[in-house]
Amino acid sequence: MYGEVATTSSHELAMIVREPVGVIAAIVPWNFPLLLTCWKLGPALAAGNSVILKPSEKSPLSAIRLAGLAKKQACRMVC
């Protein structure tokens, strides 16, 4: 996530900067719902992107619980 300096000639400077892409859509299957959700959320949120999560209709409770924990933590940070 930090800027890196790319190798160039002596009179030039090139910097590699990674920026958020925007909104990320994460579609999670029914098997291992919490593991795969965290696998997709972690890198996207670390890069500064927003995430829209679409859990499987067969296993929505883990996503609901994770959203509740995120909301609780966000309220704790703001209040």
matplotlib code that plots the C-alpha trace (Angstrom):
import matplotlib.pyplot as plt

x = [0.0, 3.0, 4.5, 7.5, 10.1, 10.6, 14.0, 14.5, 17.4, 19.4, 17.5, 13.9, 11.8, 8.9, 6.7, 4.3, 1.1, -1.8, -5.1, -8.6, -10.5, -13.9, -16.7, -16.0, -18.7, -18.1, -20.4, -19.9, -21.0, -22.7, -19.7, -17.3, -19.3, -17.4, -13.9, -14.6, -16.3, -13.2, -10.9, -12.7, -13.3, -9.8, -7.8, -10.6, -11.0, -7.3, -6.9, -9.6, -12.4, -16.1, -17.5, -21.0, -21.4, -23.9, -24.0, -25.6, -29.3, -28.5, -26.2, -27.0, -26.6, -22.8, -22.9, -25.6, -23.6, -20.4, -22.4, -23.6, -20.1, -18.9, -21.7, -21.0, -17.3, -18.0, -20.4, -17.7, -15.1, -17.4, -19.0]
y = [0.0, 2.3, 4.1, 2.3, 3.8, 2.0, 1.7, 4.2, 6.1, 8.5, 11.7, 10.3, 9.2, 6.9, 6.1, 3.2, 4.3, 1.9, 3.7, 2.4, 1.2, 2.1, -0.3, -4.0, -6.6, -9.8, -12.8, -15.5, -19.2, -21.3, -23.4, -21.7, -18.4, -16.6, -17.7, -16.7, -13.4, -12.4, -13.5, -11.1, -8.3, -8.1, -7.0, -4.8, -2.8, -2.6, -1.0, 1.6, 0.3, 0.0, -3.5, -4.8, -8.3, -10.7, -13.9, -17.1, -17.4, -20.8, -19.2, -15.6, -15.6, -15.3, -12.2, -10.7, -11.4, -9.9, -6.8, -6.4, -6.7, -4.1, -1.7, -2.1, -1.4, 1.6, 3.1, 2.5, 4.3, 7.3, 7.7]
z = [0.0, 0.3, -2.6, -4.2, -6.3, -9.6, -11.2, -14.0, -15.6, -13.4, -14.4, -14.1, -11.1, -11.3, -8.3, -8.0, -6.1, -5.4, -5.2, -4.3, -7.3, -6.0, -5.1, -5.0, -5.4, -3.4, -4.1, -1.5, -2.0, 0.6, 1.6, 4.1, 4.1, 6.9, 5.6, 2.0, 3.1, 5.2, 2.4, 0.0, 2.5, 4.0, 0.9, -0.4, 2.8, 3.4, 0.0, 0.9, -1.3, -0.4, -0.6, -1.5, -0.1, -1.6, 0.5, -0.6, 0.2, 1.8, 4.4, 5.1, 8.9, 9.0, 6.8, 9.0, 12.1, 10.5, 9.5, 13.0, 14.4, 11.9, 12.8, 16.5, 16.0, 13.8, 16.4, 19.1, 17.0, 16.2, 19.6]

ax = plt.figure().add_subplot(projection="3d")
ax.plot(x, y, z, "-o")
ax.set_aspect("equal")
plt.show()
